[in-house]
Amino acid sequence: MAFVEFRDVSKIYQMGEVEVAAVRAMNFTIEQGEFVVIVGPSGAGKTTLLNMLGGMDRCTSGTILLDGNAVSSYNRKQLTYYRRYDIGFVFQFYNLVQNLTARENVELASQICKNPLDADATLDAVGLADRKRNFPGQLSGGEQQRVAIARALAKNPKLLLCDEPTGALDYQTGKAILKLLQDTCASTGKTVVVVTHNTAFTAIANRVIHVREGSVAAVEVNENPLSAEVLEW
C-alpha cells in the first residue's frame, strides 16, 4: 500500500446557489520517503489538495489515506490529533510568532508533540546554530523560512507539507531552501510534499503530480532527480 493515496477525491464549495468544484475526482499515490512536487497554475486546486491532505479541510467525496489510515473519515478530534502529531506545515509567509526567538518558535511546536526532536539540534540542522536567540524581525526572509522548517521538523511528523515555500524569497535564497528540503528528505527519510506553480522545481522531485483545473493531469516518476543546487529558473 502507498504511503499517501487519493482515491476519487473531490472538493465542492457551495457559493450561494452555485457549486464550485475546486478538486475533481483526484487519484494519485505517494511513496514513503519521496520528495514530491505538486505543480500547476494558480487556481488549479493545489492548495485545496494540500489542505485536505493536511487535515485542514475535508473532502466532499472520495478517500484520503496516510500510512494506511483513512484521514477523510476522521472526526474533528481525530483531525486535531492528526494535524498535531502527523503533519508538519511550511507556508509561504513563515507564520512565526514575532515576540518569540527562533528557539522559542521551534520549542512551541515541540511542546505539543509526542516524540519531538530537540529544538537546538533541529535549528543546527537547518544552519541556524548562531541565530537561535534572534527574533523573527532580526532574521532575513531565508532565515525565517529556515526557522519555519525547523519548527515543522521538530514535531517529528510523518509528512512535511510545504505550500509555495520559496514564494516570498529571492532566487538564491529560494534555491537554498529547496536544497534544505531536498537534503532533509534524503537524510531523515521524511516524505516531503512541495506545492508550487514553478515548473522548474519538477526536475528535483522523485515524483511530480501535475494539477490542472482541479484534476490530476499527469504523474511522473523521476529516477534521477537533479540537486536543487544546479536548478535554474
Backbone bond lengths (Angstrom), bond angles and torsions (degrees), N, CA, C in turn:
res aa  C-N    CA-C-N  psi(-1)  N-CA   C-N-CA  omega(-1)  CA-C   N-CA-C  phi
1 M - - - 1.474 - - 1.526 109.70 -
2 A 1.335 116.60 138.31 1.458 121.74 178.12 1.524 110.72 -66.67
3 F 1.319 116.10 154.68 1.461 121.01 179.88 1.527 111.28 -68.09
4 V 1.338 116.01 -43.13 1.474 122.22 175.16 1.519 107.63 -122.08
5 E 1.327 115.94 137.13 1.459 119.29 177.68 1.520 110.82 -144.27
6 F 1.326 115.57 129.84 1.466 123.26 170.38 1.523 107.19 -107.05
7 R 1.343 116.36 123.02 1.459 121.35 178.80 1.526 109.72 -118.37
8 D 1.322 116.79 105.20 1.468 122.76 177.38 1.530 112.01 50.27
9 V 1.323 116.06 46.87 1.470 121.29 -176.15 1.528 110.65 -84.77
10 S 1.327 115.54 128.71 1.463 122.09 176.46 1.522 109.86 -129.28
11 K 1.323 115.52 151.04 1.464 121.76 174.70 1.518 107.70 -134.74
12 I 1.333 115.70 117.51 1.460 121.94 -178.54 1.526 108.81 -118.58
13 Y 1.333 115.33 127.78 1.461 121.24 176.70 1.530 108.61 -103.06
14 Q 1.336 115.02 139.09 1.460 120.74 177.82 1.526 108.42 -95.38
15 M 1.341 116.70 113.77 1.466 122.14 179.17 1.522 107.66 -110.70
16 G 1.356 115.37 87.36 1.448 119.01 -173.55 1.519 109.58 67.63
17 E 1.327 116.64 -119.64 1.461 120.49 178.46 1.529 112.16 -94.90
18 V 1.327 115.73 0.88 1.469 120.17 -175.94 1.528 110.13 -104.79
19 E 1.322 115.88 135.39 1.459 121.30 174.40 1.529 109.47 -98.17
20 V 1.332 116.08 129.22 1.457 121.78 179.54 1.530 108.06 -115.03
21 A 1.324 116.69 119.68 1.467 121.53 -179.74 1.526 108.86 -90.58
22 A 1.339 116.65 103.65 1.461 120.86 178.30 1.521 111.10 -77.05
23 V 1.336 115.70 -33.38 1.466 122.67 178.04 1.520 108.05 -135.21
24 R 1.345 116.28 134.50 1.463 120.31 -175.46 1.525 110.38 -125.46
25 A 1.315 117.39 112.38 1.472 123.91 170.98 1.527 112.69 43.36
26 M 1.327 116.56 55.34 1.470 121.33 -179.47 1.521 111.34 -78.40
27 N 1.328 115.49 135.97 1.465 122.42 175.13 1.523 108.81 -134.06
28 F 1.329 116.26 123.95 1.463 120.80 172.36 1.525 108.98 -166.22
29 T 1.326 115.31 164.88 1.463 121.04 175.79 1.523 109.36 -131.32
30 I 1.334 115.14 157.25 1.464 123.15 175.79 1.524 106.90 -135.53
31 E 1.327 116.29 133.55 1.457 120.43 178.93 1.526 110.84 -90.90
32 Q 1.322 116.01 153.31 1.464 120.92 -179.12 1.534 110.80 -62.41
33 G 1.334 115.47 136.34 1.449 121.34 177.23 1.515 114.83 85.40
34 E 1.324 117.88 2.65 1.460 120.29 -179.74 1.522 111.83 -82.53
35 F 1.337 114.70 150.07 1.463 122.16 168.66 1.522 105.79 -99.04
36 V 1.334 115.85 112.83 1.468 121.71 -169.69 1.525 109.74 -115.50
37 V 1.325 116.18 136.06 1.463 121.96 173.39 1.525 108.51 -114.64
38 I 1.331 115.64 124.38 1.460 122.20 172.71 1.519 106.63 -103.47
39 V 1.322 116.75 117.09 1.464 120.81 -170.26 1.520 110.53 -126.08
40 G 1.340 114.56 145.74 1.459 120.30 177.68 1.509 109.72 172.64
41 P 1.327 118.02 164.83 1.465 121.19 -179.44 1.523 112.07 -70.58
42 S 1.319 116.26 169.48 1.467 121.01 175.98 1.522 109.54 -58.56
43 G 1.326 115.42 138.10 1.460 119.99 179.50 1.510 114.83 82.67
44 A 1.347 116.70 6.81 1.470 119.62 -177.43 1.523 112.92 -79.40
45 G 1.339 117.39 -16.64 1.466 121.11 -179.12 1.518 113.83 108.97
46 K 1.348 117.01 8.66 1.469 120.89 -175.79 1.528 112.44 -62.96
47 T 1.324 116.55 -49.23 1.466 119.52 -177.32 1.521 111.05 -69.32
48 T 1.325 117.40 -35.98 1.475 120.39 175.50 1.521 109.93 -60.28
49 L 1.326 116.15 -44.67 1.470 121.90 176.57 1.530 110.02 -56.49
50 L 1.340 115.53 -48.67 1.465 120.39 -177.55 1.525 110.98 -63.87
51 N 1.324 117.00 -41.75 1.462 120.79 -179.46 1.527 111.93 -64.04
52 M 1.322 116.94 -36.50 1.462 120.03 177.61 1.526 110.74 -70.49
53 L 1.326 116.66 -42.34 1.462 120.22 178.09 1.526 110.98 -64.31
54 G 1.328 116.75 -34.19 1.463 121.09 -179.37 1.513 114.59 -84.99
55 G 1.326 117.72 -0.52 1.461 120.20 177.80 1.511 114.41 78.54
56 M 1.348 117.19 14.17 1.464 120.28 178.04 1.528 111.87 -90.73
57 D 1.318 116.50 -13.17 1.455 121.85 177.86 1.525 107.91 -145.93
58 R 1.315 116.19 154.33 1.466 121.05 -179.42 1.527 109.93 -101.81
59 C 1.313 115.84 147.30 1.464 119.03 173.41 1.529 109.07 -79.72
60 T 1.324 115.95 153.22 1.460 121.15 176.95 1.518 110.95 -77.14
61 S 1.328 115.56 -36.77 1.460 121.04 178.01 1.520 109.05 -154.27
62 G 1.331 115.78 163.67 1.451 120.89 -178.82 1.515 112.39 98.61
63 T 1.327 116.29 -175.88 1.460 122.42 -175.86 1.527 110.03 -131.19
64 I 1.345 115.11 132.95 1.459 122.07 174.86 1.520 108.05 -116.63
65 L 1.325 116.74 123.82 1.464 122.16 -178.06 1.520 110.23 -118.30
66 L 1.330 116.55 136.90 1.463 122.35 169.67 1.518 108.14 -130.02
67 D 1.314 115.86 120.68 1.463 121.82 177.92 1.533 111.70 54.02
68 G 1.329 115.04 38.71 1.457 120.62 177.04 1.505 115.44 85.34
69 N 1.338 118.36 -3.14 1.466 122.40 -178.40 1.528 110.30 -103.87
70 A 1.322 115.89 135.53 1.465 121.31 -178.32 1.527 109.96 -82.59
71 V 1.321 115.70 89.47 1.468 121.98 -179.31 1.523 110.98 -60.52
72 S 1.319 116.72 -34.38 1.469 121.51 -176.42 1.520 112.84 -65.76
73 S 1.323 118.17 -15.77 1.462 120.28 179.47 1.531 112.84 -103.36
74 Y 1.326 117.33 3.63 1.470 120.77 -179.86 1.525 111.22 -66.33
75 N 1.344 116.04 145.37 1.460 120.13 171.13 1.530 109.24 -83.98
76 R 1.310 117.76 -179.63 1.464 121.26 -173.74 1.532 112.05 -60.70
77 K 1.319 116.99 -42.02 1.464 120.45 -179.58 1.523 110.81 -65.95
78 Q 1.320 116.30 -42.02 1.466 120.41 178.90 1.530 111.22 -64.24
79 L 1.331 116.91 -37.86 1.466 120.19 178.15 1.524 111.33 -65.62
80 T 1.337 116.59 -36.30 1.468 120.13 177.27 1.523 110.31 -62.24
81 Y 1.311 116.59 -45.77 1.466 120.49 178.14 1.529 110.77 -64.43
82 Y 1.308 116.10 -39.31 1.466 121.47 179.50 1.530 110.82 -60.47
83 R 1.322 116.23 -49.02 1.475 120.40 179.14 1.526 110.87 -63.86
84 R 1.316 116.09 -36.34 1.466 120.44 -176.17 1.517 112.20 -72.64
85 Y 1.319 117.54 -43.31 1.461 120.68 -170.28 1.532 115.07 -103.19
86 D 1.323 117.30 -30.90 1.470 119.53 -170.83 1.520 114.72 -101.74
87 I 1.343 117.55 -20.22 1.456 120.94 -171.21 1.525 111.75 -120.34
88 G 1.332 115.31 134.78 1.460 121.55 169.78 1.514 108.47 -111.69
89 F 1.336 117.15 131.93 1.462 121.79 -177.15 1.523 110.85 -111.40
90 V 1.324 116.75 137.17 1.464 122.99 170.81 1.525 106.76 -128.38
91 F 1.342 116.37 123.98 1.457 121.08 -175.03 1.537 111.38 -109.23
92 Q 1.312 115.53 169.74 1.465 120.72 -178.57 1.527 111.36 -64.92
93 F 1.333 117.40 -38.43 1.461 120.57 -173.81 1.528 112.89 -109.80
94 Y 1.324 117.61 31.87 1.458 126.38 166.02 1.526 114.69 70.37
95 N 1.367 118.09 -49.93 1.472 122.10 179.97 1.533 112.34 56.63
96 L 1.323 116.77 43.03 1.462 120.80 175.89 1.524 110.35 -85.85
97 V 1.331 115.67 155.38 1.469 121.20 175.07 1.529 106.94 -83.02
98 Q 1.326 116.56 116.92 1.464 120.76 -167.60 1.525 114.45 -68.64
99 N 1.336 117.76 -27.25 1.470 119.66 -178.06 1.529 112.42 -96.40
100 L 1.335 116.87 15.28 1.460 121.77 173.98 1.525 109.11 -116.25
101 T 1.324 116.65 145.78 1.460 120.45 176.78 1.533 110.30 -70.03
102 A 1.331 115.33 171.83 1.467 119.66 177.34 1.523 110.67 -56.15
103 R 1.327 116.60 -47.37 1.464 119.77 179.60 1.521 111.30 -61.75
104 E 1.327 117.35 -42.89 1.466 120.53 -178.32 1.534 111.12 -66.15
105 N 1.329 117.77 -34.92 1.456 120.46 176.06 1.522 110.90 -62.18
106 V 1.332 115.77 -41.53 1.470 119.85 179.63 1.527 110.41 -71.09
107 E 1.336 116.20 -41.47 1.471 120.30 179.26 1.522 111.17 -61.95
108 L 1.321 116.52 -33.11 1.467 120.99 -179.66 1.529 110.29 -58.85
109 A 1.318 115.93 -42.70 1.470 119.75 178.08 1.525 110.65 -70.59
110 S 1.340 116.53 -38.34 1.469 120.55 -177.76 1.522 112.00 -61.88
111 Q 1.331 115.62 -32.05 1.464 120.43 -174.09 1.527 113.63 -70.42
112 I 1.327 117.88 -15.87 1.469 119.23 -177.26 1.524 112.00 -104.30
113 C 1.339 117.34 9.11 1.465 120.29 -172.96 1.523 112.30 -112.33
114 K 1.329 114.62 161.87 1.460 120.29 -179.50 1.521 112.20 -77.35
115 N 1.322 116.73 -49.12 1.469 121.51 -176.08 1.523 110.46 -128.68
116 P 1.350 116.96 64.95 1.463 119.10 -175.22 1.527 112.45 -70.08
117 L 1.327 114.89 156.58 1.449 120.60 172.62 1.526 109.06 -86.51
118 D 1.323 116.42 159.30 1.458 121.01 179.73 1.531 110.49 -65.07
119 A 1.337 117.15 130.36 1.463 121.83 -176.13 1.523 111.47 -61.62
120 D 1.346 117.34 -44.56 1.461 120.34 -178.77 1.525 111.20 -64.90
121 A 1.318 116.93 -43.49 1.457 121.10 -179.61 1.529 110.88 -64.59
122 T 1.324 116.63 -36.65 1.464 120.26 -179.81 1.525 110.68 -69.71
123 L 1.328 117.57 -40.73 1.468 120.50 176.18 1.526 111.04 -65.84
124 D 1.329 116.66 -37.42 1.474 119.84 174.77 1.521 110.17 -59.13
125 A 1.328 116.03 -42.30 1.462 121.42 -175.51 1.525 112.72 -65.85
126 V 1.334 117.23 -26.81 1.471 120.05 179.29 1.529 111.75 -98.65
127 G 1.337 116.56 12.38 1.451 120.74 172.96 1.514 115.82 83.50
128 L 1.332 116.85 25.68 1.469 119.81 -177.82 1.531 112.30 -119.76
129 A 1.326 116.46 34.69 1.465 120.41 -177.67 1.525 112.53 -57.85
130 D 1.335 116.78 -33.18 1.465 120.06 -176.19 1.522 113.41 -102.49
131 R 1.341 117.41 12.51 1.478 120.31 -177.90 1.528 112.72 -123.40
132 K 1.320 116.79 15.01 1.467 120.83 -172.62 1.528 113.53 -65.77
133 R 1.333 116.56 -29.75 1.465 120.01 -176.48 1.519 113.00 -93.17
134 N 1.317 116.71 1.92 1.455 120.79 179.72 1.522 111.17 -83.88
135 F 1.333 114.94 146.63 1.458 121.12 174.72 1.529 108.89 -84.80
136 P 1.340 118.37 158.44 1.461 120.75 -178.34 1.529 113.72 -51.85
137 G 1.339 116.96 -38.17 1.455 120.92 -179.94 1.519 113.70 -65.53
138 Q 1.322 116.60 -16.39 1.465 121.59 178.71 1.527 111.90 -96.47
139 L 1.317 117.34 3.98 1.461 122.06 -177.10 1.528 110.67 -113.45
140 S 1.317 116.07 151.35 1.460 120.83 174.20 1.526 109.68 -72.00
141 G 1.346 116.12 169.80 1.460 119.44 178.69 1.513 112.07 -59.30
142 G 1.336 116.47 -43.01 1.456 119.78 179.24 1.512 112.69 -64.00
143 E 1.342 116.46 -38.58 1.462 120.26 178.41 1.524 110.88 -67.76
144 Q 1.334 117.07 -38.74 1.465 119.73 177.19 1.531 110.79 -63.79
145 Q 1.335 116.61 -38.72 1.461 118.75 178.41 1.529 110.51 -67.74
146 R 1.327 117.68 -34.13 1.466 120.77 175.29 1.529 110.73 -64.00
147 V 1.316 117.37 -39.08 1.473 120.71 175.79 1.533 109.30 -62.34
148 A 1.334 116.39 -43.35 1.466 120.38 -179.83 1.530 110.74 -62.06
149 I 1.327 116.66 -39.41 1.465 120.40 178.06 1.523 110.12 -67.70
150 A 1.343 116.81 -43.21 1.467 120.44 177.48 1.522 111.04 -60.29
151 R 1.327 116.23 -41.44 1.473 120.80 178.96 1.523 110.52 -60.82
152 A 1.334 116.28 -43.39 1.464 120.03 179.55 1.524 111.20 -66.85
153 L 1.343 116.87 -41.70 1.461 120.57 -178.45 1.524 112.33 -69.62
154 A 1.332 116.65 -33.15 1.465 120.35 -178.22 1.526 112.22 -62.55
155 K 1.317 117.13 -22.49 1.465 120.69 175.96 1.532 111.51 -70.23
156 N 1.347 115.84 -13.72 1.467 121.48 -176.96 1.531 110.28 56.23
157 P 1.345 116.84 53.13 1.468 120.22 -174.42 1.523 112.13 -78.82
158 K 1.309 115.30 164.19 1.470 120.63 173.68 1.525 110.69 -74.94
159 L 1.339 115.74 -30.62 1.458 121.33 -171.34 1.525 109.35 -141.14
160 L 1.339 116.52 132.02 1.462 122.19 177.94 1.523 108.52 -107.90
161 L 1.338 116.64 119.22 1.463 122.95 -177.10 1.521 109.60 -110.49
162 C 1.333 116.93 126.52 1.460 122.06 -174.25 1.531 109.16 -125.42
163 D 1.323 117.20 115.36 1.461 122.51 -177.75 1.525 109.36 -99.90
164 E 1.335 117.45 104.94 1.468 123.97 -178.17 1.541 110.92 46.56
165 P 1.336 118.98 56.19 1.467 121.27 -172.11 1.521 114.66 -66.87
166 T 1.337 118.16 -15.57 1.462 120.58 178.65 1.528 112.14 -107.47
167 G 1.328 116.97 4.69 1.466 121.21 -172.35 1.514 114.84 -61.53
168 A 1.339 117.96 -28.19 1.462 121.10 -177.96 1.529 111.97 -102.14
169 L 1.335 116.68 11.52 1.464 120.85 -172.82 1.526 111.30 -114.47
170 D 1.337 115.61 156.40 1.459 119.73 174.19 1.533 109.76 -74.01
171 Y 1.324 115.63 172.32 1.466 122.27 -172.50 1.525 112.95 -56.42
172 Q 1.329 117.24 -54.46 1.465 120.95 -176.02 1.524 111.81 -65.49
173 T 1.329 116.09 -40.96 1.468 119.82 179.27 1.528 110.21 -67.21
174 G 1.338 115.79 -38.43 1.462 119.83 177.47 1.520 111.77 -61.12
175 K 1.335 116.84 -41.85 1.462 120.55 177.20 1.523 110.89 -62.29
176 A 1.335 116.72 -40.99 1.462 120.74 179.73 1.525 111.46 -63.15
177 I 1.325 117.16 -38.77 1.466 121.32 179.13 1.531 110.18 -68.79
178 L 1.320 117.75 -41.24 1.461 120.45 176.67 1.523 111.25 -62.38
179 K 1.337 116.07 -40.75 1.469 120.36 178.36 1.527 109.77 -63.17
180 L 1.328 116.88 -41.12 1.459 120.94 178.44 1.527 110.66 -61.61
181 L 1.330 117.26 -44.33 1.463 120.48 179.60 1.526 111.02 -65.76
182 Q 1.314 116.39 -41.16 1.459 121.11 178.76 1.529 110.90 -63.98
183 D 1.331 116.37 -44.88 1.464 120.73 179.34 1.519 111.41 -66.03
184 T 1.325 116.60 -37.32 1.464 121.13 178.56 1.520 110.43 -62.27
185 C 1.324 116.36 -42.88 1.458 121.41 177.89 1.528 110.20 -60.74
186 A 1.333 116.10 -45.28 1.465 120.37 -176.88 1.522 112.78 -69.13
187 S 1.343 116.52 -38.53 1.467 120.04 -173.13 1.522 113.43 -84.42
188 T 1.331 117.15 -28.76 1.469 120.22 -176.04 1.520 113.23 -104.97
189 G 1.329 117.41 -17.04 1.460 120.22 -175.88 1.509 113.39 77.83
190 K 1.354 117.00 8.80 1.459 120.48 177.48 1.523 109.83 -69.56
191 T 1.309 115.76 145.98 1.454 121.12 172.56 1.522 107.84 -84.63
192 V 1.335 116.27 122.84 1.464 121.72 -176.04 1.521 109.16 -118.20
193 V 1.335 116.07 128.59 1.463 121.88 179.10 1.522 108.26 -119.60
194 V 1.328 116.30 122.20 1.468 122.37 179.58 1.522 108.59 -113.86
195 V 1.329 115.89 125.93 1.462 121.72 175.24 1.523 108.48 -99.27
196 T 1.329 117.28 131.83 1.455 120.96 -177.82 1.524 110.53 -155.30
197 H 1.330 115.93 160.42 1.463 121.35 170.66 1.528 110.15 -97.97
198 N 1.347 117.27 -6.34 1.460 123.19 -173.52 1.536 110.52 -87.29
199 T 1.315 117.02 107.41 1.467 121.14 -176.14 1.531 112.42 -66.93
200 A 1.335 118.10 -19.18 1.469 119.92 179.18 1.522 111.40 -63.63
201 F 1.330 117.59 -27.82 1.467 121.69 -177.56 1.527 112.31 -66.02
202 T 1.325 116.63 -19.03 1.466 119.44 -176.40 1.528 112.14 -63.22
203 A 1.327 116.99 -23.75 1.472 120.35 -176.27 1.520 112.86 -69.21
204 I 1.349 118.31 -18.88 1.461 120.83 -176.35 1.527 112.58 -101.13
205 A 1.325 116.77 1.38 1.473 120.78 -173.87 1.521 112.18 -94.70
206 N 1.325 115.57 148.89 1.470 121.10 168.85 1.524 110.61 -72.82
207 R 1.331 115.13 -35.21 1.466 120.66 -178.54 1.530 108.09 -138.99
208 V 1.313 116.27 135.99 1.465 122.38 179.03 1.517 109.05 -119.89
209 I 1.329 115.73 127.16 1.466 121.27 176.86 1.520 107.73 -113.52
210 H 1.340 116.22 111.93 1.462 122.02 179.51 1.525 109.02 -88.12
211 V 1.330 116.55 126.08 1.465 121.92 -178.24 1.526 108.68 -117.56
212 R 1.337 115.53 133.18 1.463 120.57 179.63 1.519 109.21 -145.96
213 E 1.327 116.02 126.82 1.467 122.31 177.16 1.524 112.26 52.14
214 G 1.336 115.88 42.41 1.457 120.97 174.87 1.508 116.03 81.66
215 S 1.330 117.04 3.71 1.460 120.71 -178.06 1.527 110.74 -126.70
216 V 1.320 115.88 159.31 1.459 120.94 173.36 1.521 107.91 -81.04
217 A 1.340 115.92 113.93 1.461 120.75 -178.11 1.521 111.64 -82.70
218 A 1.350 115.80 -34.26 1.465 120.00 -178.83 1.516 109.23 -166.64
219 V 1.324 115.61 154.53 1.467 122.47 173.75 1.527 107.73 -128.68
220 E 1.330 116.28 128.60 1.457 121.36 179.16 1.525 109.65 -119.60
221 V 1.312 116.87 139.98 1.462 122.07 172.03 1.524 107.46 -109.03
222 N 1.314 116.25 122.87 1.466 122.73 -176.14 1.524 109.08 -102.41
223 E 1.310 116.93 110.85 1.461 121.42 -177.72 1.537 112.18 -73.10
224 N 1.329 117.00 -24.50 1.467 120.80 -176.69 1.528 110.91 -133.36
225 P 1.332 116.68 71.99 1.463 118.70 -179.84 1.525 111.96 -66.27
226 L 1.321 116.12 147.39 1.458 121.48 176.73 1.515 110.66 -76.77
227 S 1.328 116.06 159.34 1.456 120.51 169.74 1.521 108.76 -76.57
228 A 1.325 116.81 142.28 1.463 120.84 178.31 1.529 111.79 -60.61
229 E 1.325 117.11 -21.28 1.467 120.68 179.71 1.531 112.63 -61.95
230 V 1.317 117.23 -31.21 1.472 120.16 -177.18 1.524 112.20 -100.76
231 L 1.322 116.93 4.71 1.457 120.98 -178.35 1.528 110.60 -70.93
232 E 1.328 116.40 139.94 1.466 121.87 177.00 1.514 109.26 -133.41
233 W 1.346 114.82 143.67 1.460 119.47 175.04 1.515 109.80 -152.92
